[in-house]
Amino acid sequence: MSNNIESTLHETRKFAPPAEFTSLAHISSEEQYQQMWNRAKDDPAGFWGDLAKEHLHWFKPFDQAMVGTMPNTKWFVGGETNACYNCVDKHLSTWRKNKAAIIWEGEPGDTRVLTYQDLHREVCKFANVLIQLGVKTGDRVTLYMPMIPELTIAMLACARIGATHSIIFGGFSADAVADRNNDAQAKVVVTADGGWRRGKEVVLKKAVDASLAKSPSVQKVVVVRRTGGEVQMTPDRDYWWHELMDGASADCDAVPVDSEHPLFILYTSGSTGKPKGVLHTTAGYNLGTMMTTKWVFDLKDEDTYWCTADIGWITGHSYICYGPLANGASVVMFEGAPNWPDNGRFWEIIEKYKVSIFYTAPTAIRAFIKWGDEWPNKYDLSSLRLLGSVGEPINPEAWMWYHKVIGAERCPIVDTWWQTETGAIMISPLPGITSTKPGSCTRPLPGVVTEIVNEKGEPVPANNGGLLVIKQSWPSMLRTLYGDHKRYEEVYFGKLPGLYFAGDGARKDEDGFYWVMGRIDDVLNVSGHRLSTMEVESALVSHPLVAEAAVVGFPHDIKGEGICCFVIPKGEIPADEAKKELIAHVRKQIGALATPDQIRFTPALPKTRSGKIMRRLLRDIAAGRESAGDTSTLEDFSILAKLRDDEE
Ligand code: WT7
């Protein structure tokens, strides 16, 4: 397999950081980076232990910084801390007490600013609400909410009392919520009537109602009034947020929890079966996100920092909430879409709040390019000093546009490679020292030991494609897949024993810079979101019309990858109306984010003689390419011609 990973991208442009940026940066010399990186490699316990002592509050100091090796490492063993305390309380005894923590803007243009003191009060009150509702340390709480401050408040309130939050992105359907509630055995769900997206209400409470019929573990529901839309409140189960908060006390001590106490579960897609409940624990995740925020974004107290992700994804967990707040940052949070009421909304926000650090995704950048330079050019973006990218490889042309049109050739770009599982950024430029190359996430951060290897786990020569692995444990790594430790060991460590295999193909160039080429498993990257082809296939097959389905990705201008579904119907090939029905069915099963771009009915699928679907051929057809590869094992050759005919 690794021999088939061919790298065709040959990018030679290089951009050195501006001298002024370097002189002020937290990491400001190559020697400093080398020294940190080498120490962390040779003595991870010493390196991370020192940082943990310096930056986290310990109710009880840890005895050992690191115990064991991957896959079962424990960090800061014997210590007791609290992630909410580290993100909020810690700042109250400093001048940051009245610094803006969250600068929020709703899609309709309403705004709220919460200082650290405000945030503390709201979090304490909501922590008391959770306690009143029967939530205990160790219980799971589902958060299914729009991008409003109450979401951050609810996360931190869970952390404060040692409840484990499980956030479900608002684009998921009722069925997906029910699955996740059941897997986590959630006791309470926090939601809202709905949220605003492109002027329309995205209803959430209705989906929660539908999900609860299938998830009996949930006893109580808290509902934030956001849109004012109509909701059904079930007595003794459903409560309004504002009514509970009215009566709640603002005194609530942070509960000291063990370093390895579960902080949150976040479900992500794998190549097979149901979504994986990635579990992150307290101290290591807290420290990893805090240090990487400081190093990668070169975060200073004067910065106004904006990450455009939704908190429902790991990027939002780590780089809207835990990382920046632990550093005492001022964080912009925005509810809406980049193109509402018009295509200039993001640039308007940057100008309005004088955003200095801006972190977004390649899929958004490609949309901005399509909408035209006139939109950013209308606004004053001179407050920006650093730009970031995350979610998928950024194509060099999108990188150049970001650099020129948004960064005015002045702002370093950090292309950050990481995953839900890694918790924090792993490979990224350090903006004060790294000469960036468009399309490369450059080099591993201190504490991150990566390699490109072949199928046997042996390092491959420079510029050869291979599998991206991590060789040494790091504090913010996932600890398990919730309720399925065996699957955790198999998925991440089963392929190459002793090495964490990320699922990505990549190469390392002659300077040791990494170029990530994408997933090598059956996982799509649609608009920067991981989606399993298996899940879409099971959703299709659960429809009475469908006998068999095969789902593949194809190159898509904006989304990166689009979703193409080849469907064998149970009877005759149905009329085109049925395509709409199947699309609606997938949306109902998984959510809007999994909306198929193409449905193609076919009487059969190309299979090998052993019965394996030849996905490579389907990918060629979906992309409108001629199949170049070997078809000698194809069982029924005529099927290829039939599949192509359907294209018209
Ligand atoms: C997968 C992880 C990390 C938060 C958002 C996605 C791809 C992510 C990059 C990047 C190339 C990237 C990888 C990775 N990916 N960032 N900078 N360059 N690829 O988190 O849903 O867990 O997906 O996203 O394929 O494995 P996720």
Boltz pocket constraint, residues with backbone or C-beta under 6 A from the ligand:
constraints:
  - pocket:
      binder: B
      contacts: [[A, 268], [A, 314], [A, 315], [A, 389], [A, 390], [A, 391], [A, 392], [A, 393], [A, 394], [A, 415], [A, 416], [A, 417], [A, 418], [A, 419], [A, 420], [A, 421], [A, 427], [A, 441], [A, 502], [A, 503], [A, 504], [A, 516], [A, 517], [A, 518], [A, 519], [A, 525], [A, 528], [A, 529], [A, 530]]
      max_distance: 6.0
